[in-house]
Amino acid sequence: MFEEKHLLTSPVLMDVMKIEKSLSFDDILLIPRNTDLKREDIDTSSRLTEDIELKVPILSSPMDKVTGSKMTIAMAREGGLGIIHRNIDIKNQVGMVKNVKRSENWIIRNPYTVSPGIKARKAKDIMKEKDISGLPVIKDGKLIGIVTKRDLRFETELQKDVEEVMTSELITADSDTDIKKAKSILNKNKIEKLPLVDDEGRLQGLITVRDIEKKKQHPQATMDENGQLMVGSAVGPDEFNRVEALVDAGVDLIVIDTAHGNSKDVIKATEDINESFDVNLMAGNIATADGARALIDAGADSLRVGIGPGSICTTRIVSGIGVPQITAILNVYNEVKDEDVSVVADGGIRYSGDAAKAFACGADSVMLGNMLAGTEEAPGRIVFRSGRKYKEYRGMASISALEKREKNRYGQHFEKREDYVPEGVEGLVPYKGTVSEVLHQMIGGLQSSMGHLGARNIEEMRQREVYKITEGGKKESHPHNVEITEDTPNYHWEG
């Protein structure tokens, strides 16, 4: 798409290096074309891997102020995917994965259960801790009843055994019951939970009205074959034990999370994980064709593209290394376009139009950090300044993030704070509302772009033309000669 090359004129350097002009989001505009395409004809879905298709081609970044279990649940419900950060110990990360997997199910295959001899108070505590409304009661491996919040609502003697307060006359169904039949049974009997049992009365699963309602509320949700929300998790290249624990917990996507993906340890980790586990695998970060080729050959299903474009990243300034993001996406796309591998554009996206440009240049999906850090579901602490609401945000190479884990993605661990060499900053971002609201604006802007381009789907966006623009063009693209009196949810002026 872009072939113009600019060489240094220094006679000393001309023989040893060439300088290519590389481009970022602000340097280009997509060219509109004649079209009769209507918004209802537009399909924004995109394939991330062979097993994962996203109705909303957006992922949340594995950063500790962006993606925990709440963010991951929200992203999957809206049709995207969350990648849980690795700046925590294995047990807590596994717990987050399990929280996501249990948050929604068509069939809960391994529901929490209790024995008939435990106290009602204990059952009530379990329901509160796990945010569930009922517990099947199991004796000698068989289902004998169910205790629910309704059973305990007016119970004053919580020292009783569960067996004394549970509902023992149960309506059950076979383990192969489909959703249509389950709805009919639940409605006919006016019950909210339907245990699935085998011929010998052993519990095989649980269907709840609550989960059926969630499925209706989120028709675009990213779900696995069991009706559970999909979840990704980040790991380091030397964390085989973490990978094993996450896979056992049911993770759908492993993301090898490093600052430099085109390196021996990342390539080896990609090979080892690919050979040892049946799990979708994303590797990165990269910005060049040779980096893409190395990770493709190692067995990656998806490539994470971006060296230094993030709003809290100082890698390009501290190390002098990086590739502007549009050129990085093009570099990788041109290498993988004939391969069964997806491209994820990670970093530098400030507006929905930036995402559209990323798709036009070869991305299959985009990864957001800053834009999601200010949402309700992000883990960052809320801060008020001058009457405005903000949330904490930091780079994973900021000093505070580097200090948090013994093995961070930059390989630094020191006793003294001043010994760290950070490649990121920490700060505040304006509060942006819910994840749903942010993704609505992002997808709305993407649909607008596709409508102007006459692109019915993401793949057709790649067949469109692009203009490089000047500084004057950049200035002209933003509102000008006006004092903005009312903010909009999809635009902010950075000056």
C-alpha positions in Angstrom: 0.0 0.0 0.0 2.8 2.4 0.9 6.1 2.1 -1.0 7.7 5.5 -0.8 11.2 5.4 0.8 13.3 8.3 1.9 17.1 7.9 2.2 19.5 9.9 4.3 21.7 12.1 2.2 24.7 11.8 4.5 27.5 10.2 2.3 28.7 8.2 5.3 25.3 6.6 6.1 24.1 6.1 2.5 26.2 3.0 2.1 25.1 1.4 5.4 21.5 2.2 6.0 18.3 3.3 4.4 15.5 5.2 6.1 11.9 4.3 5.3 9.1 6.7 5.9 6.7 4.9 8.3 3.1 5.9 9.2 0.8 6.0 12.1 -3.0 6.6 12.4 -2.9 10.4 12.1 -0.9 10.1 8.8 -3.6 8.5 6.7 -7.3 8.8 5.7 -9.4 6.2 4.1 -10.9 7.2 0.7 -14.7 7.1 0.5 -16.3 5.5 -2.6 -19.7 5.2 -4.2 -22.0 2.8 -2.4 -25.6 1.9 -1.7 -24.7 -0.1 1.4 -27.1 0.1 4.3 -26.0 -0.2 8.0 -28.1 -3.4 8.4 -26.0 -5.0 5.6 -22.7 -4.5 7.6 -21.1 -7.4 9.4 -18.4 -6.4 11.9 -17.6 -9.9 13.0 -14.0 -11.2 12.7 -12.2 -14.5 13.2 -9.5 -14.4 16.0 -8.6 -18.1 15.7 -10.2 -21.2 14.2 -12.2 -21.6 17.5 -12.9 -18.0 18.4 -15.1 -15.6 16.3 -15.8 -12.1 17.7 -19.0 -10.3 16.8 -17.2 -7.2 18.1 -13.6 -7.4 17.0 -12.1 -5.8 20.0 -10.0 -7.2 22.8 -9.1 -5.6 26.2 -5.4 -5.3 26.9 -3.8 -7.6 29.6 -2.9 -4.7 31.9 -3.5 -4.7 35.6 -5.5 -1.4 35.5 -7.6 -2.6 32.5 -8.5 -6.3 32.6 -9.6 -8.3 35.5 -12.6 -10.7 35.7 -15.2 -7.9 35.6 -13.7 -6.4 32.4 -13.4 -9.9 30.8 -17.1 -10.7 31.6 -18.2 -7.4 30.2 -16.1 -7.7 27.0 -17.4 -11.2 26.2 -21.0 -10.3 26.9 -20.7 -7.5 24.3 -19.2 -9.8 21.7 -15.5 -9.0 22.3 -12.8 -10.7 24.4 -11.0 -9.8 27.6 -7.4 -10.8 28.3 -6.7 -11.2 32.0 -3.4 -9.6 33.0 -0.5 -11.6 34.6 0.6 -9.1 37.2 -0.8 -11.5 39.9 0.0 -14.9 41.2 -1.2 -18.0 39.4 -3.9 -18.8 41.9 -5.6 -15.5 41.6 -5.4 -15.5 37.8 -6.9 -18.9 37.7 -9.6 -17.7 40.1 -10.4 -14.9 37.6 -10.7 -17.4 34.7 -13.1 -19.5 36.8 -15.2 -16.5 37.7 -15.6 -15.7 34.0 -16.5 -19.3 33.1 -19.0 -19.5 35.9 -20.6 -16.1 35.2 -22.8 -17.5 32.4 -23.6 -21.0 31.3 -26.1 -22.6 29.1 -25.4 -25.7 31.3 -23.4 -25.4 34.5 -21.4 -28.6 34.1 -19.7 -28.5 37.5 -22.0 -26.5 39.8 -21.1 -25.8 43.4 -22.6 -28.4 45.7 -23.0 -29.2 49.4 -23.5 -32.2 51.5 -26.7 -32.6 53.6 -24.8 -32.4 56.9 -23.4 -28.9 56.6 -25.2 -26.1 58.4 -27.6 -23.8 56.7 -25.5 -20.8 57.8 -22.5 -22.2 55.9 -24.7 -22.8 52.7 -25.9 -19.2 52.9 -22.3 -18.0 53.2 -21.3 -20.0 50.2 -24.1 -18.6 48.1 -23.1 -15.0 49.1 -19.4 -15.6 48.4 -20.0 -17.2 45.0 -22.9 -14.9 44.0 -25.2 -17.9 43.3 -28.8 -18.5 44.4 -28.8 -22.2 45.0 -26.7 -25.3 45.8 -27.6 -28.9 44.8 -27.3 -31.2 47.8 -25.3 -34.4 47.2 -25.3 -37.6 49.3 -23.3 -40.7 48.3 -22.7 -39.2 44.9 -26.4 -38.7 44.2 -28.7 -35.6 44.1 -31.1 -35.6 47.0 -32.2 -32.0 47.0 -31.4 -28.3 46.5 -31.1 -25.5 49.0 -31.8 -22.0 47.6 -31.9 -18.4 48.9 -35.6 -18.8 48.9 -35.4 -21.7 51.3 -33.3 -19.6 53.7 -34.9 -16.2 53.3 -37.1 -16.5 56.4 -35.2 -19.3 58.2 -34.2 -18.1 61.7 -32.5 -21.3 62.8 -29.4 -21.3 60.6 -27.7 -23.9 62.8 -29.9 -26.5 61.3 -28.5 -29.0 58.8 -29.1 -28.3 55.1 -31.0 -31.5 54.9 -33.7 -30.0 57.2 -34.3 -26.9 55.1 -33.6 -28.0 51.5 -36.2 -28.6 48.8 -36.3 -32.4 48.4 -39.1 -32.8 45.9 -37.2 -32.0 42.7 -38.0 -31.6 39.0 -35.1 -33.0 37.1 -34.3 -33.7 33.4 -31.9 -35.9 31.4 -28.4 -34.7 30.9 -29.0 -34.3 27.1 -31.9 -31.9 27.5 -31.8 -29.1 25.0 -32.6 -25.4 25.7 -36.1 -25.5 24.2 -37.1 -28.5 26.3 -35.4 -26.9 29.4 -37.4 -23.7 29.0 -40.6 -25.7 28.7 -39.9 -27.6 31.9 -38.9 -24.5 33.9 -42.0 -22.6 32.7 -44.5 -25.5 33.2 -43.3 -26.2 36.8 -42.7 -22.5 37.7 -39.1 -23.3 38.9 -35.9 -21.4 38.4 -33.4 -24.3 38.5 -33.4 -27.5 36.6 -30.9 -30.2 37.7 -29.7 -32.6 35.0 -29.2 -36.2 36.2 -28.2 -39.6 34.8 -30.1 -42.8 35.1 -28.6 -43.4 38.6 -29.5 -40.0 39.9 -26.0 -38.5 39.7 -25.9 -34.8 39.0 -24.6 -34.0 35.5 -25.3 -30.3 35.3 -27.6 -27.4 36.2 -29.7 -25.1 34.1 -31.0 -21.9 35.6 -33.5 -19.3 34.5 -30.9 -16.6 35.4 -28.5 -17.9 32.8 -31.2 -18.3 30.1 -32.1 -14.7 30.7 -28.5 -13.6 30.4 -28.2 -15.3 27.0 -31.3 -13.4 25.8 -29.9 -10.1 27.0 -26.5 -10.6 25.3 -27.2 -12.3 21.9 -23.8 -11.3 20.5 -21.8 -12.8 23.5 -18.6 -14.6 22.8 -19.3 -18.1 24.1 -17.8 -21.5 23.9 -19.6 -24.7 23.0 -20.9 -25.1 26.5 -22.5 -21.7 26.6 -19.8 -20.2 28.8 -18.2 -16.8 28.2 -14.8 -17.1 26.5 -11.7 -15.7 28.3 -8.1 -15.1 27.4 -5.2 -14.9 29.9 -1.6 -13.5 29.6 1.5 -15.5 30.5 5.2 -14.9 30.3 7.5 -17.0 28.0 9.0 -18.9 31.0 5.7 -19.6 32.8 4.8 -23.1 31.7 3.2 -23.8 35.1 1.0 -20.8 34.7 -0.1 -22.0 31.3 -0.9 -25.5 32.6 -3.0 -24.1 35.5 -4.9 -21.7 33.2 -5.7 -24.4 30.6 -6.9 -26.7 33.4 -9.2 -23.8 34.6 -10.8 -23.6 31.1 -9.1 -20.6 29.5 -9.9 -20.2 25.8 -6.9 -18.2 24.7 -3.3 -18.0 26.0 -1.5 -14.7 25.2 2.3 -14.8 25.5 2.7 -11.2 26.8 6.1 -9.7 26.1 7.6 -6.4 25.0 9.7 -8.1 22.2 8.0 -11.1 20.6 10.7 -11.6 18.0 13.1 -13.2 20.5 14.4 -16.6 21.2 12.5 -17.2 24.4 9.1 -16.1 23.0 9.6 -18.3 19.9 10.6 -21.3 22.0 7.6 -20.7 24.4 5.3 -20.5 21.4 6.6 -23.8 20.1 6.4 -25.5 23.5 2.8 -24.3 24.3 1.6 -25.2 20.8 3.0 -28.7 21.2 1.9 -29.4 24.8 -1.6 -27.9 25.0 -4.8 -27.9 23.0 -5.5 -24.1 23.4 -5.7 -21.1 21.2 -2.4 -19.2 21.2 -1.6 -15.5 20.6 2.1 -14.3 20.6 3.8 -11.0 20.4 4.4 -8.1 20.5 5.9 -7.7 17.0 6.1 -5.0 14.4 8.0 -6.6 11.5 7.6 -9.2 8.8 10.4 -11.4 10.1 8.9 -11.3 13.6 5.6 -12.4 12.1 7.2 -15.3 10.2 9.1 -16.5 13.3 5.9 -16.8 15.4 3.9 -18.3 12.5 6.4 -21.0 12.1 6.4 -21.6 15.9 2.7 -22.3 15.8 0.9 -19.0 16.9 -2.7 -18.7 15.9 -2.8 -14.9 16.3 -0.2 -12.2 16.3 -0.2 -9.2 18.6 1.2 -6.1 16.8 2.6 -3.0 18.4 6.0 -1.8 19.7 5.6 1.4 21.7 2.3 3.0 20.4 0.4 2.8 23.7 -0.5 6.1 25.4 1.4 5.1 28.6 4.4 3.5 26.8 7.8 5.3 26.6 9.7 2.5 24.9 10.3 4.5 21.7 11.6 7.4 23.7 13.7 5.4 26.2 15.1 2.8 23.8 14.7 4.5 20.4 13.0 1.3 19.2 9.6 1.0 17.5 7.6 1.1 14.3 4.7 3.5 13.9 1.5 1.5 14.1 0.1 1.7 10.6 3.4 0.5 9.1 3.7 -2.2 11.7 0.2 -3.6 10.9 1.1 -3.5 7.2 4.4 -5.2 7.8 2.7 -8.1 9.6 -0.3 -8.3 7.4 1.7 -8.6 4.2 3.6 -11.5 5.7 0.5 -13.4 7.0 -2.2 -12.6 4.4 -1.9 -16.1 2.9 -1.7 -17.8 6.3 -4.4 -19.0 8.7 -3.3 -16.5 11.3 -5.0 -13.4 12.6 -3.5 -9.9 13.2 -4.3 -8.0 16.4 -3.5 -4.3 16.4 -2.4 -3.4 19.9 -2.0 0.2 21.0 -2.3 3.8 19.7 -6.1 3.7 19.1 -7.7 6.8 20.4 -10.8 7.0 18.2 -13.1 4.6 16.4 -11.6 6.0 13.1 -8.2 4.7 14.2 -9.7 1.2 14.6 -11.2 1.5 11.1 -7.8 2.4 9.7 -6.2 -0.6 11.5 -8.7 -2.9 9.8 -8.2 -1.4 6.4 -4.4 -2.0 6.7 -4.8 -5.7 7.7 -5.9 -6.1 11.3 -8.5 -8.7 12.1 -9.2 -7.2 15.5 -7.9 -4.4 17.7 -6.7 -4.3 21.4 -7.6 -1.4 23.6 -6.0 -0.2 26.8 -6.5 3.5 27.4 -10.0 3.6 26.0 -11.2 0.8 28.4 -9.1 1.9 31.4 -11.6 4.6 32.3 -14.6 2.3 32.3 -16.7 1.2 35.3 -15.4 -2.4 34.9 -11.7 -1.6 34.8 -9.8 -2.5 38.1 -8.3 1.0 38.5 -9.1 3.1 41.5 -11.5 6.0 41.0 -10.0 9.5 41.6 -11.7 12.9 41.7 -9.9 16.0 40.4 -11.5 19.5 40.1 -14.9 17.9 40.3 -14.2 15.4 37.5 -14.1 11.7 37.8 -11.0 9.7 36.7 -9.6 6.2 37.0 -6.0 5.1 37.5 -4.0 3.8 34.5 -0.5 2.7 34.2 1.9 1.0 31.7 3.1 -2.5 32.6 6.6 -1.1 32.3 5.9 1.7 34.8 7.9 1.6 38.0 4.9 0.6 40.2 4.0 -2.2 37.8 7.6 -3.5 37.5 7.8 -3.6 41.3 4.6 -5.6 41.7 5.8 -9.0 40.3 9.1 -10.8 40.6 8.9 -11.8 36.9 7.7 -8.8 34.9 7.5 -8.6 31.1 10.7 -6.5 31.0 12.9 -8.9 33.0 13.6 -6.4 35.7 13.5 -7.0 39.5 15.5 -4.9 41.9 15.5 -4.2 45.6 15.8 -0.5 45.1 13.1 1.5 43.3 15.7 3.8 41.7 17.4 0.8 40.0 14.5 0.2 37.6 14.6 1.5 34.0 10.9 2.1 33.3 9.5 2.2 29.8 6.0 3.4 30.8 4.2 5.9 32.9 1.3 6.0 35.3 -1.5 8.5 35.4 -5.2 9.1 35.2 -7.8 8.8 32.4 -11.2 10.4 32.3 -14.1 8.2 33.5 -15.9 6.9 30.4 -18.9 5.0 31.7 -19.5 1.3 31.1 -17.7 -1.0 28.7 -21.0 -1.4 26.8 -21.1 2.4 26.1 -17.5 2.5 24.9 -17.9 -0.5 22.6 -21.2 1.0 21.2 -19.4 4.1 20.1 -16.5 2.1 18.7 -18.7 -0.2 16.6 -20.9 2.6 15.6 -17.9 4.5 14.2 -16.6 1.3 12.5 -20.0 0.8 10.8 -19.9 4.4 9.6 -16.5 3.8 8.1 -17.6 0.6 6.4 -20.6 2.4 5.0 -18.5 5.1 3.5 -16.2 2.5 2.0 -18.9 0.2 0.7 -17.4 -2.7 2.8 -19.9 -5.3 3.9 -17.4 -7.0 6.2 -13.9 -6.6 7.7 -12.3 -8.5 4.8 -13.7 -6.1 2.2 -12.2 -3.1 4.1 -8.7 -4.3 2.9 -9.6 -3.7 -0.7 -9.9 0.1 -0.2 -7.6 3.0 -1.0 -5.8 5.2 1.5 -4.4 8.8 1.3 -1.3 9.9 3.1 -2.0 13.4 4.5 0.0 16.4 5.5 0.1 18.3 8.8 -2.5 20.6 7.3 -4.7 17.6 6.6 -4.4 16.4 10.2 -5.3 19.8 11.5 -8.3 20.0 9.1 -9.5 16.6 10.3 -10.2 17.9 13.8 -12.8 20.5 14.7 -11.3 23.9 14.3 -12.2 27.6 14.5 -14.8 26.8 17.2 -14.9 26.6 21.0 -16.5 23.3 21.8 -19.3 23.8 24.3 -20.5 20.2 24.8 -18.4 17.0 24.9 -19.4 14.0 22.8 -18.8 10.4 23.9 -16.7 9.5 20.9 -14.4 12.5 20.6 -11.9 14.4 22.8 -9.4 17.0 21.7 -5.8 16.4 22.9 -4.4 19.6 21.6 
